[in-house]
Amino acid sequence: MLRMHSQGRGKKQISTLTGISRNTVKKYLQKFVSLKLTYAQAEAMNDHELDVLFTLREEPEAKDERYEIFQRMLPEIEKQLKRKGVTRLQLWEAYRLKYPNGYGRSRFNQHVQDYTGRTHPVMHLEHKAGDKVFIDFAGEKLHIADRETGEVQEVEVFVAIPGCSQLTYVEAVSSQRKEDLIKACEGALQYFGGAPCAVVPDNLKPAVIKSSKYEPKLNEAFADFAEHYCMAVLPTRAYRPKDKALVEGAVKLICRSIYTSITQAVYPSLAGINTAIKQALEAHNNALFKGRDYSRRLQFEEIERSALQPLAKYPYEFKQQALVTVMKNGYVCLRPDTHYYSVPYRFVGEKVKMLFTPSRVEVYCRYERIAIHERSFAKYKYPTHTDHLASSHRYVSEWTPEKFIQQAADIHEDVAAYVNKVIQHKQHPEQAYKSCSGILSLARKVGNERLTGACRRADSYGVYNYPIIVEILAKKLDTLEEEASIQEELMPEHTNIRGSEYYG
C-alpha cells in the first residue's frame, strides 16, 4: 500500500489492486502522513514495528465523570452478581434509577464483562484419559407420583462425567444422603466399565465433612467407597464452580436434552424414571459434537475406556457404623436389629466401632478388626464364635448330651450307659450336664476302673445322680464282690401249718 502510494497511485486504484476497502486505505495513508515518514524509512522497519505504528485500534473511552463513577461501582456489582437470583438486568435498572444519565444496558454489560474477565481469568485445562470423573447433583429436581395416593415426591438427579471423553451418566436418586450418593457413584462406575484415578465431587456433605483450600476432611463412608475402587477424592474449592466446569456444563446440557424428553410423562417410581433417563441419555451420548464427526460415546470407546482402572472384584457395599460398648457377657448389640454379636472376652467394657452392611457385621477396636459375623435380622439372638469365649465359658458352651456320652464311653461302656440314664432322669438338661461333668471328673481322682465299678453299683440300686457315686466311692462299695446268687431260705416246719400234701 505504501509502495503504491510512493509511486503516485490513487486511493481507488490501491483499493482495487490490494482488495482493501477504500476507507481502510484512506485511514492507513492518513496515519502514514501524520507520522511524517518516508517510504524508505517504513520499508526498513520490521513487522512488529509496523504493527505498533499502523494497526488501527479503537480509541480508549474518554475517562469522564460517568466512567470514573461506574469503575468504582464495579467491585460491588460483581459481588452482587454472586448472590442467588441477582441478574445484570436488575443491577442495570437500579444503576439507571440512581444515575439517569448513566450507561445504557449494552455498554453496562460490556464494562461488567471486561471487569470480571480481568479480575477472574479462566484457565484452560487438558484432561488426561482415565484421570478424573466429575460428579454433582443437578439443581433442578424431577418428580415421581404414587399411582394409588397421587402423592408427588421430588427426586435428586445425579450427574457424572469423565474429564477427557465427556461421556455423561445420569441417575435419579431419592436424596443427597451418603448412601444414595455412593449408590449413584457405583452405578456410574458400572456404566463406564472402569474406575478413574480420582473422583472430583462438589463440597457435598455426604462426600466432604469440612471443606478446605488445602486438605478437606472427607466423609468416612465416601472415602471408604473411593478406596474400594482405588480412587483418590479431590473436592473442588468452596464457591468455585469453575473447578468443575465440565459437570456444570453437563448439567445444563441434560436440562436441555434429557429433561425436555422425560418431563412430559408421570412416573410412579425411581425405576420408571431411570428407565426413561437411560433412553434419553443414550441419545445424548451418541449425538455428534457440534462441528465434529464424533460423539461422546465414540470418543470414550476410542480414548478413555482402556485408560480406566478395572473395577473391584466385588461391588462396594455401603457400610453404616455405630459406636457401642462391649457388654459384660462379651457381646455387642446392633440396635437397628436388636441382635447381639460376640467379640473376644478380653474387650469387655471397651468402646468399639461396628461397621455393618446388609450381609455382614464387623467390629473394630483401635483400628483392629476383632470380630466378623454374617448379619442376621432375627431379634434377640446371640450368634457366638467359640474362640471369643473365656476358657471356662467355652467349656460350658460346648456341653451336649453326645459329648458327655462320648467321654463316658472312652472310660467304659457301663459308664456311658449310666451317664445316659442320668441325662434321662433329670428334669432340666443343665442339671444333667452338671451331674455328668461331676461324675466324669471323678475318673481323675480314683481311676477308670473304680468309677466303672461305682457306676455298676449305683445302676443296681436304680439311683442316678452324682452324690450316690461319691458315696459308693467313699465307702469303697465298688470294691465288694457281688453275691453269686441269693438263695431263697426254706420255710421252717411248724405243726400249725398244713403242708402241700394236706390238699392232695
C-alpha positions as CSV (number, residue, x, y, z in Angstrom):
1,M,0.0,0.0,0.0
2,L,2.8,2.4,1.0
3,R,4.8,1.4,-2.1
4,M,1.9,2.1,-4.4
5,H,1.3,5.4,-2.7
6,S,5.0,6.4,-3.1
7,Q,4.6,5.5,-6.9
8,G,1.8,8.1,-7.1
9,R,-1.2,5.7,-7.4
10,G,-4.5,7.0,-6.1
11,K,-6.6,5.5,-3.2
12,K,-9.1,4.0,-5.5
13,Q,-6.5,2.2,-7.6
14,I,-4.7,1.0,-4.5
15,S,-8.0,-0.4,-3.1
16,T,-8.7,-2.2,-6.3
17,L,-5.2,-3.8,-6.6
18,T,-4.9,-4.8,-2.9
19,G,-8.6,-5.8,-2.2
20,I,-8.7,-3.5,0.8
21,S,-11.6,-1.1,1.2
22,R,-11.0,2.5,0.2
23,N,-11.9,3.8,3.6
24,T,-9.3,1.5,5.2
25,V,-6.7,2.6,2.6
26,K,-7.6,6.2,3.4
27,K,-7.0,5.6,7.2
28,Y,-3.6,4.0,6.7
29,L,-2.4,6.7,4.4
30,Q,-3.6,9.4,6.8
31,K,-1.7,7.7,9.5
32,F,1.4,7.5,7.3
33,V,1.2,11.2,6.5
34,S,0.7,12.1,10.2
35,L,3.8,10.1,11.2
36,K,5.9,12.2,8.6
37,L,7.7,9.1,7.4
38,T,9.3,8.3,4.1
39,Y,8.7,5.1,2.2
40,A,12.3,4.2,2.7
41,Q,12.0,4.6,6.5
42,A,8.9,2.4,6.6
43,E,10.5,-0.3,4.4
44,A,13.4,-0.5,6.8
45,M,11.1,-1.4,9.7
46,N,10.3,-5.0,10.8
47,D,6.8,-6.4,11.0
48,H,6.4,-5.7,14.8
49,E,7.4,-2.0,14.4
50,L,5.0,-1.5,11.6
51,D,2.2,-3.2,13.6
52,V,2.8,-0.8,16.5
53,L,2.7,2.2,14.2
54,F,-0.1,1.3,11.8
55,T,-2.5,-1.1,13.5
56,L,-5.9,0.7,13.7
57,R,-7.0,0.3,17.3
58,E,-10.2,1.6,18.9
59,E,-9.6,4.7,20.8
60,P,-9.9,4.2,24.6
61,E,-13.1,5.6,26.1
62,A,-12.7,9.1,27.5
63,K,-12.4,8.9,31.2
64,D,-15.2,11.3,32.1
65,E,-17.0,11.6,35.4
66,R,-19.6,8.9,34.4
67,Y,-16.7,6.5,33.6
68,E,-15.0,7.1,37.0
69,I,-18.2,6.6,39.0
70,F,-19.0,3.4,37.2
71,Q,-15.5,2.0,37.7
72,R,-15.9,2.5,41.4
73,M,-19.2,0.6,41.4
74,L,-17.8,-2.5,39.6
75,P,-16.5,-4.4,42.6
76,E,-19.9,-4.1,44.3
77,I,-21.7,-5.1,41.2
78,E,-19.5,-8.2,40.8
79,K,-20.2,-9.1,44.5
80,Q,-24.0,-8.7,44.0
81,L,-23.9,-11.0,40.9
82,K,-22.7,-13.8,43.1
83,R,-26.0,-13.8,45.1
84,K,-28.6,-16.3,44.0
85,G,-31.3,-14.8,41.8
86,V,-29.5,-11.5,41.1
87,T,-29.2,-10.6,37.4
88,R,-27.4,-8.0,35.4
89,L,-30.7,-6.6,34.2
90,Q,-31.8,-5.9,37.8
91,L,-28.4,-4.2,38.6
92,W,-28.6,-2.1,35.5
93,E,-32.1,-0.9,36.3
94,A,-31.0,0.0,39.8
95,Y,-28.0,1.8,38.3
96,R,-30.2,3.8,35.9
97,L,-32.5,4.8,38.7
98,K,-29.6,6.3,40.6
99,Y,-27.8,7.7,37.6
100,P,-30.4,8.5,34.9
101,N,-27.6,9.8,32.5
102,G,-25.5,6.6,33.1
103,Y,-24.6,3.9,30.6
104,G,-27.1,2.1,28.5
105,R,-27.7,-1.6,29.1
106,S,-25.3,-3.0,26.4
107,R,-22.5,-0.7,27.5
108,F,-23.2,-1.5,31.1
109,N,-22.9,-5.3,30.4
110,Q,-19.8,-4.8,28.3
111,H,-18.0,-3.0,31.2
112,V,-19.1,-5.7,33.7
113,Q,-17.9,-8.4,31.4
114,D,-14.5,-6.7,30.8
115,Y,-14.0,-6.2,34.6
116,T,-14.8,-9.8,35.5
117,G,-12.6,-11.1,32.7
118,R,-9.7,-9.1,34.1
119,T,-10.2,-10.0,37.7
120,H,-11.1,-13.7,37.2
121,P,-9.2,-15.1,34.2
122,V,-10.2,-18.6,33.0
123,M,-7.6,-21.3,32.7
124,H,-7.9,-24.0,30.0
125,L,-7.3,-27.5,31.4
126,E,-6.3,-30.5,29.4
127,H,-7.9,-33.7,30.9
128,K,-6.0,-36.9,30.6
129,A,-7.9,-40.1,29.7
130,G,-8.9,-42.1,32.8
131,D,-7.7,-39.5,35.2
132,K,-10.8,-37.9,36.7
133,V,-14.6,-38.2,36.9
134,F,-16.5,-35.1,38.0
135,I,-19.8,-35.6,39.9
136,D,-22.6,-33.3,41.0
137,F,-26.3,-33.1,41.7
138,A,-28.4,-31.0,39.3
139,G,-30.1,-28.0,40.8
140,E,-33.4,-28.8,39.1
141,K,-35.2,-31.8,40.6
142,L,-37.5,-34.3,38.9
143,H,-40.7,-35.8,40.3
144,I,-42.4,-39.2,40.8
145,A,-46.1,-39.7,41.7
146,D,-47.6,-42.6,43.6
147,R,-50.3,-44.2,41.4
148,E,-52.6,-45.1,44.4
149,T,-52.3,-41.9,46.5
150,G,-51.2,-39.4,43.9
151,E,-48.6,-38.1,46.2
152,V,-45.8,-36.3,44.4
153,Q,-42.2,-36.8,45.6
154,E,-39.1,-34.8,44.5
155,V,-36.1,-36.8,43.4
156,E,-32.5,-35.7,43.0
157,V,-30.6,-36.0,39.7
158,F,-27.0,-37.2,39.9
159,V,-24.6,-36.4,37.0
160,A,-21.1,-37.9,36.4
161,I,-18.8,-37.1,33.5
162,P,-15.2,-38.2,32.8
163,G,-12.9,-35.3,32.0
164,C,-11.5,-36.5,28.7
165,S,-14.3,-38.1,26.7
166,Q,-17.2,-36.3,28.5
167,L,-19.4,-39.4,28.3
168,T,-22.3,-38.5,30.6
169,Y,-24.0,-40.6,33.2
170,V,-27.3,-39.5,34.8
171,E,-29.4,-41.2,37.5
172,A,-32.3,-40.2,39.7
173,V,-32.0,-41.0,43.4
174,S,-34.2,-40.4,46.4
175,S,-31.9,-37.9,48.2
176,Q,-28.4,-36.5,48.5
177,R,-27.7,-38.7,51.5
178,K,-24.4,-40.5,51.5
179,E,-26.0,-43.9,50.8
180,D,-27.7,-42.5,47.7
181,L,-24.6,-40.7,46.6
182,I,-22.5,-43.8,46.9
183,K,-25.2,-45.9,45.1
184,A,-25.2,-43.4,42.2
185,C,-21.4,-43.3,42.0
186,E,-21.4,-47.1,41.9
187,G,-23.9,-47.0,39.0
188,A,-21.6,-44.5,37.2
189,L,-18.5,-46.7,37.5
190,Q,-20.5,-49.8,36.3
191,Y,-21.8,-47.7,33.3
192,F,-18.2,-46.6,32.4
193,G,-16.9,-50.1,32.9
194,G,-13.9,-48.9,35.0
195,A,-12.7,-46.6,37.7
196,P,-10.7,-43.3,37.2
197,C,-7.7,-42.4,39.2
198,A,-9.7,-39.7,41.1
199,V,-13.3,-38.6,41.7
200,V,-14.0,-34.8,41.9
201,P,-17.1,-34.0,44.0
202,D,-18.5,-30.7,44.9
203,N,-18.4,-29.9,48.6
204,L,-21.4,-32.0,49.4
205,K,-21.9,-33.1,53.0
206,P,-22.2,-36.8,52.0
207,A,-18.7,-36.5,50.5
208,V,-16.9,-33.7,52.3
209,I,-17.4,-33.1,56.1
210,K,-15.3,-29.9,56.2
211,S,-14.1,-28.1,53.1
212,S,-10.6,-26.7,53.0
213,K,-8.4,-25.0,50.4
214,Y,-5.5,-27.4,51.1
215,E,-6.8,-30.6,52.7
216,P,-10.5,-31.1,53.2
217,K,-11.9,-33.6,55.7
218,L,-13.7,-36.3,53.8
219,N,-16.8,-38.2,54.9
220,E,-15.6,-41.6,56.1
221,A,-18.1,-43.6,54.2
222,F,-17.4,-41.9,50.9
223,A,-13.6,-42.2,51.4
224,D,-14.1,-45.9,52.1
225,F,-16.0,-46.2,48.8
226,A,-13.3,-44.4,46.9
227,E,-10.6,-46.6,48.5
228,H,-12.5,-49.8,47.5
229,Y,-12.1,-48.7,43.8
230,C,-8.5,-47.3,44.3
231,M,-9.7,-43.8,43.6
232,A,-8.5,-40.5,45.2
233,V,-11.0,-37.9,46.2
234,L,-10.2,-34.3,45.1
235,P,-13.0,-32.0,46.2
236,T,-13.3,-28.7,44.4
237,R,-12.7,-25.4,46.3
238,A,-15.8,-24.0,48.0
239,Y,-17.7,-21.5,45.9
240,R,-15.5,-22.2,42.8
241,P,-17.9,-23.7,40.2
242,K,-15.3,-23.3,37.5
243,D,-13.2,-26.0,39.2
244,K,-15.8,-28.5,37.9
245,A,-16.9,-26.6,34.8
246,L,-17.3,-29.8,32.8
247,V,-20.0,-31.2,35.1
248,E,-21.7,-27.8,35.5
249,G,-21.9,-27.7,31.7
250,A,-23.1,-31.3,31.6
251,V,-26.0,-30.3,34.0
252,K,-27.0,-27.5,31.6
253,L,-26.9,-29.9,28.6
254,I,-29.0,-32.6,30.2
255,C,-31.6,-30.0,31.2
256,R,-32.0,-29.3,27.5
257,S,-31.5,-32.8,26.0
258,I,-32.9,-35.1,28.8
259,Y,-35.3,-33.1,31.0
260,T,-37.4,-32.0,28.0
261,S,-37.9,-35.5,26.8
262,I,-38.9,-37.1,30.1
263,T,-40.9,-34.4,31.9
264,Q,-43.9,-34.9,29.7
265,A,-44.8,-38.1,31.4
266,V,-45.7,-39.1,35.0
267,Y,-43.5,-41.8,36.6
268,P,-44.7,-44.0,39.6
269,S,-41.2,-45.0,40.8
270,L,-37.5,-44.3,40.6
271,A,-37.0,-47.4,38.4
272,G,-39.5,-46.0,35.9
273,I,-38.0,-42.6,35.7
274,N,-34.4,-44.0,35.5
275,T,-35.5,-46.2,32.5
276,A,-36.7,-43.1,30.7
277,I,-33.5,-41.3,31.6
278,K,-31.4,-44.1,30.3
279,Q,-33.1,-44.0,26.9
280,A,-32.7,-40.2,26.6
281,L,-29.1,-40.5,27.9
282,E,-28.1,-42.9,25.1
283,A,-29.3,-40.4,22.5
284,H,-27.4,-37.6,24.2
285,N,-24.1,-39.6,24.4
286,N,-24.4,-40.8,20.8
287,A,-25.2,-37.4,19.3
288,L,-22.2,-35.9,17.4
289,F,-20.4,-32.9,18.9
290,K,-21.2,-29.6,17.1
291,G,-18.9,-29.2,14.2
292,R,-17.2,-32.6,14.7
293,D,-17.6,-36.0,13.2
294,Y,-17.6,-38.0,16.5
295,S,-19.8,-38.3,19.7
296,R,-19.1,-38.6,23.4
297,R,-19.6,-42.4,23.1
298,L,-17.2,-42.8,20.2
299,Q,-14.6,-40.7,22.0
300,F,-14.9,-42.7,25.2
301,E,-14.6,-46.0,23.5
302,E,-11.6,-44.9,21.5
303,I,-9.6,-43.0,24.1
304,E,-10.9,-43.4,27.6
305,R,-12.2,-46.9,28.2
306,S,-8.8,-48.6,28.0
307,A,-7.3,-46.0,30.4
308,L,-9.7,-46.7,33.2
309,Q,-8.7,-48.9,36.1
310,P,-10.5,-52.3,36.2
311,L,-13.4,-52.5,38.7
312,A,-13.0,-54.3,42.0
313,K,-13.9,-58.0,42.0
314,Y,-16.9,-57.4,44.3
315,P,-19.2,-54.3,44.2
316,Y,-19.0,-52.0,47.1
317,E,-21.4,-52.5,50.0
318,F,-22.4,-49.3,51.8
319,K,-21.3,-49.5,55.4
320,Q,-23.1,-48.0,58.3
321,Q,-21.4,-47.5,61.6
322,A,-22.2,-47.4,65.3
323,L,-20.1,-46.8,68.4
324,V,-21.0,-49.2,71.2
325,T,-19.6,-50.6,74.5
326,V,-18.9,-54.4,74.8
327,M,-21.2,-55.8,77.5
328,K,-20.1,-57.8,80.5
329,N,-21.2,-61.0,78.8
330,G,-18.9,-60.3,75.8
331,Y,-21.5,-59.3,73.3
332,V,-22.2,-56.1,71.4
333,C,-25.7,-55.0,70.4
334,L,-26.7,-53.9,66.9
335,R,-29.6,-51.7,67.9
336,P,-31.4,-51.4,64.5
337,D,-31.9,-55.2,64.5
338,T,-31.8,-55.8,68.3
339,H,-29.3,-58.5,67.6
340,Y,-26.2,-59.4,69.7
341,Y,-22.8,-60.5,68.3
342,S,-19.9,-62.0,70.3
343,V,-16.5,-60.4,70.5
344,P,-13.3,-61.7,72.2
345,Y,-13.9,-61.6,76.0
346,R,-10.8,-59.5,76.7
347,F,-12.6,-56.5,75.1
348,V,-15.3,-56.4,77.8
349,G,-16.0,-52.8,78.7
350,E,-14.2,-51.3,75.7
351,K,-15.6,-48.8,73.3
352,V,-15.7,-50.4,69.8
353,K,-16.9,-49.4,66.4
354,M,-19.4,-51.6,64.5
355,L,-19.4,-51.4,60.7
356,F,-22.4,-53.2,59.2
357,T,-23.7,-53.9,55.7
358,P,-26.8,-55.8,54.6
359,S,-24.7,-59.0,54.6
360,R,-22.1,-58.8,57.4
361,V,-21.1,-57.1,60.7
362,E,-17.5,-56.1,61.5
363,V,-16.3,-54.9,65.0
364,Y,-13.2,-52.8,65.3
365,C,-11.2,-51.7,68.4
366,R,-8.4,-49.1,67.9
367,Y,-8.4,-49.8,64.1
368,E,-8.1,-53.6,64.6
369,R,-10.8,-55.8,63.4
370,I,-11.7,-58.1,66.4
371,A,-14.8,-59.8,65.1
372,I,-16.7,-60.5,61.9
373,H,-20.2,-62.1,61.6
374,E,-22.8,-62.7,59.0
375,R,-25.6,-60.3,59.6
376,S,-28.9,-61.7,60.9
377,F,-32.1,-59.7,61.3
378,A,-33.7,-62.0,63.9
379,K,-34.3,-60.2,67.1
380,Y,-32.7,-61.2,70.5
381,K,-30.4,-63.8,69.1
382,Y,-26.7,-64.3,70.2
383,P,-24.5,-65.8,67.4
384,T,-21.3,-66.8,69.1
385,H,-17.8,-67.7,67.9
386,T,-16.3,-70.2,70.3
387,D,-12.9,-68.7,70.2
388,H,-14.4,-65.4,71.6
389,L,-15.3,-67.0,74.9
390,A,-13.1,-67.4,78.0
391,S,-11.9,-70.9,78.6
392,S,-14.4,-71.6,81.4
393,H,-17.3,-70.2,79.3
394,R,-16.1,-72.1,76.3
395,Y,-16.2,-75.4,78.2
396,V,-19.8,-74.7,79.4
397,S,-20.9,-73.6,75.9
398,E,-19.8,-77.0,74.5
399,W,-21.9,-79.1,76.8
400,T,-24.1,-81.5,74.9
401,P,-25.6,-85.0,75.7
402,E,-23.5,-86.5,72.9
403,K,-20.3,-85.0,74.2
404,F,-20.8,-86.4,77.8
405,I,-21.8,-89.9,76.5
406,Q,-18.7,-90.0,74.2
407,Q,-16.4,-89.0,77.1
408,A,-18.0,-91.7,79.3
409,A,-17.7,-94.3,76.5
410,D,-13.9,-93.5,76.4
411,I,-13.8,-94.8,80.1
412,H,-16.1,-97.8,79.8
413,E,-19.4,-98.7,78.1
414,D,-21.0,-99.3,81.5
415,V,-20.1,-95.7,82.5
416,A,-21.6,-94.5,79.2
417,A,-24.8,-96.4,79.9
418,Y,-25.0,-94.9,83.4
419,V,-24.4,-91.3,82.2
420,N,-27.1,-91.8,79.5
421,K,-29.6,-92.8,82.3
422,V,-28.5,-89.7,84.4
423,I,-29.4,-87.5,81.4
424,Q,-32.8,-89.2,81.0
425,H,-33.7,-88.9,84.7
426,K,-33.0,-85.2,85.1
427,Q,-35.8,-82.7,84.7
428,H,-33.7,-80.0,83.1
429,P,-30.7,-80.5,80.7
430,E,-28.4,-78.2,82.6
431,Q,-29.0,-80.3,85.8
432,A,-28.0,-83.4,83.9
433,Y,-24.9,-81.7,82.4
434,K,-23.6,-80.7,85.8
435,S,-24.1,-84.2,87.2
436,C,-22.4,-85.8,84.3
437,S,-19.5,-83.4,84.5
438,G,-19.0,-84.2,88.2
439,I,-19.2,-87.9,87.6
440,L,-16.7,-87.9,84.8
441,S,-14.3,-85.7,86.8
442,L,-14.0,-88.4,89.4
443,A,-12.1,-90.6,87.0
444,R,-9.1,-88.3,87.5
445,K,-9.2,-89.0,91.3
446,V,-10.0,-92.7,91.5
447,G,-9.2,-94.0,88.1
448,N,-11.4,-95.5,85.3
449,E,-11.7,-98.9,86.9
450,R,-13.2,-97.8,90.3
451,L,-15.5,-95.3,88.5
452,T,-16.8,-98.1,86.3
453,G,-17.5,-100.3,89.4
454,A,-19.2,-97.4,91.2
455,C,-21.5,-96.8,88.1
456,R,-22.4,-100.5,88.1
457,R,-23.2,-100.5,91.8
458,A,-25.3,-97.3,91.5
459,D,-27.1,-98.7,88.5
460,S,-28.0,-101.8,90.5
461,Y,-29.5,-99.5,93.1
462,G,-31.5,-97.7,90.5
463,V,-30.2,-94.3,91.7
464,Y,-28.8,-91.9,89.0
465,N,-27.0,-88.8,90.3
466,Y,-23.6,-87.5,91.3
467,P,-23.9,-87.9,95.2
468,I,-24.5,-91.7,95.0
469,I,-21.3,-92.2,93.0
470,V,-19.4,-90.1,95.6
471,E,-20.9,-92.2,98.5
472,I,-20.1,-95.5,96.8
473,L,-16.5,-94.5,96.2
474,A,-16.1,-93.0,99.7
475,K,-17.4,-96.3,101.3
476,K,-15.5,-98.4,98.8
477,L,-18.7,-100.3,97.9
478,D,-17.4,-100.6,94.4
479,T,-14.7,-103.0,95.6
480,L,-17.1,-105.5,97.2
481,E,-17.7,-108.7,95.3
482,E,-21.3,-109.2,94.3
483,E,-23.1,-112.3,95.7
484,A,-23.2,-115.0,93.2
485,S,-26.8,-115.7,93.9
486,I,-29.3,-115.1,96.7
487,Q,-30.9,-118.4,97.6
488,E,-34.4,-118.3,98.9
489,E,-34.4,-119.6,102.5
490,L,-36.5,-122.7,103.2
491,M,-39.6,-122.1,105.3
492,P,-39.3,-123.9,108.7
493,E,-41.7,-126.7,109.5
494,H,-44.5,-126.0,112.0
495,T,-47.3,-128.2,113.4
496,N,-49.9,-125.4,112.9
497,I,-49.1,-125.1,109.2
498,R,-50.5,-127.5,106.8
499,G,-48.2,-128.7,104.0
500,S,-49.0,-129.4,100.4
501,E,-49.8,-133.0,101.0
502,Y,-52.9,-131.9,103.1
503,Y,-54.5,-130.5,99.9
504,G,-53.6,-133.6,97.8
